[in-house]
Amino acid sequence: MTARIALAMTGGSGVQYALKLLKVLVAEGCHVYLMMSDAAKVVINTETDLQLPESFEDTATALSAYAIGSGRIEMLGKTDWFSAPASGSHAPDAMVVVPASGGTLSAIAIGASNNLIERAADVMLKERKPLILVPRETPLSKIHLKNMLAATDAGAIVMPASPGFYNNPQSIEDLVDFMVARILDHLSLPQSLQPKWGDHCGAASSSKE
Ligand SMILES: Cc1cc2nc3c(=O)[nH]c(=O)nc-3n(C[C@H](O)[C@H](O)[C@H](O)COP(=O)(O)O)c2cc1C
């Protein structure tokens, strides 16, 4: 059965994680409910070569072309209250917020539900479905830490954008892929982006010592 995944991009740095995840989800044949905050659009236009147009429709078309995702990406606006992710009766199989800004993290932690991203996250928590939050901020204030704890207590998986270096990354893409691979693990989707721990050379040679 086709996995239905909600992907929310918010205004944290590191939209590359989200864009790569979008491509992989589409390639895996998932149906992607794509949500994007206004700030996420600013960050995409700042951090990538992808210059998204003004209008919602043109943005949806541009992202669909980027991810080669025609028909698999359902782009939703911030007040699309009648969309599937807005209701527990038709909730997606899982939701990822990547990058998760400090602002959206706090809104999710208190159940604000003031826009579709916040509402969809709230739905995932109340329905006890997987909600993966990928915050990007450093250093972390006590407010950030408390919000992460509150979200974790409510059932979210908080996965800071903190790629490991033990696979000997050669490029920024390798670092991006590290995070995307870990997200895919938690979505229970296959990934061939990164070797799994124990499958890389270091582990093989040390086991012979
Ligand atoms: C280029 C750029 C990078 C940003 N990086 C971060 C960040 O890493 N973490 C964060 O919490 N906010 C970051 N911000 C600020 C958020 O985008 C801002 O707080 C915004 O209100 C978040 O709104 P949203 O949660 O609706 O996306 C960044 C903003 C810009 C323009």
The ligand as a Tripos MOL2 file, in Angstrom:
@<TRIPOS>MOLECULE
LIG
   31    33     1     0     0
SMALL
NO_CHARGES

@<TRIPOS>ATOM
      1 C1         18.0530   32.1670    6.2260 C.3       1 LIG1
      2 C2         17.3350   31.9470    7.5280 C.ar      1 LIG1
      3 C3         17.7940   30.9700    8.3830 C.ar      1 LIG1
      4 C4         17.1280   30.7320    9.6050 C.ar      1 LIG1
      5 N1         17.5880   29.7290   10.4030 N.ar      1 LIG1
      6 C5         16.8890   29.3890   11.5200 C.ar      1 LIG1
      7 C6         17.2920   28.2490   12.2960 C.ar      1 LIG1
      8 O1         18.2570   27.5620   11.9880 O.2       1 LIG1
      9 N2         16.5210   27.9200   13.3440 N.ar      1 LIG1
     10 C7         15.4070   28.6270   13.7120 C.ar      1 LIG1
     11 O2         14.7390   28.2430   14.6810 O.2       1 LIG1
     12 N3         15.0210   29.7370   13.0030 N.ar      1 LIG1
     13 C8         15.7350   30.1240   11.9310 C.ar      1 LIG1
     14 N4         15.3520   31.2160   11.1780 N.ar      1 LIG1
     15 C9         14.2550   32.0670   11.6890 C.3       1 LIG1
     16 C10        12.8620   31.4840   11.3860 C.3       1 LIG1
     17 O3         12.7150   31.3210    9.9960 O.3       1 LIG1
     18 C11        11.7970   32.4260   11.9480 C.3       1 LIG1
     19 O4         11.8200   32.3680   13.3640 O.3       1 LIG1
     20 C12        10.3900   32.1340   11.4480 C.3       1 LIG1
     21 O5          9.4790   32.9930   12.0950 O.3       1 LIG1
     22 C13         9.9760   30.6930   11.6850 C.3       1 LIG1
     23 O6          8.6580   30.5670   11.2220 O.3       1 LIG1
     24 P1          8.0260   29.1590   10.8780 P.3       1 LIG1
     25 O7          8.1850   28.3150   12.1000 O.co2     1 LIG1
     26 O8          6.6040   29.4620   10.5800 O.co2     1 LIG1
     27 O9          8.7300   28.6260    9.7060 O.co2     1 LIG1
     28 C14        15.9950   31.4920    9.9620 C.ar      1 LIG1
     29 C15        15.5330   32.4770    9.0720 C.ar      1 LIG1
     30 C16        16.2010   32.7040    7.8840 C.ar      1 LIG1
     31 C17        15.6810   33.7540    6.9430 C.3       1 LIG1
@<TRIPOS>BOND
     1     1     2 1
     2     2     3 ar
     3     2    30 ar
     4     3     4 ar
     5     4     5 ar
     6     4    28 ar
     7     5     6 ar
     8     6     7 ar
     9     6    13 1
    10     7     8 2
    11     7     9 ar
    12     9    10 ar
    13    10    11 2
    14    10    12 ar
    15    12    13 ar
    16    13    14 ar
    17    14    15 1
    18    14    28 ar
    19    15    16 1
    20    16    17 1
    21    16    18 1
    22    18    19 1
    23    18    20 1
    24    20    21 1
    25    20    22 1
    26    22    23 1
    27    23    24 1
    28    24    25 2
    29    24    26 1
    30    24    27 1
    31    28    29 ar
    32    29    30 ar
    33    30    31 1
@<TRIPOS>SUBSTRUCTURE
     1 LIG1         1 GROUP 0 **** ****
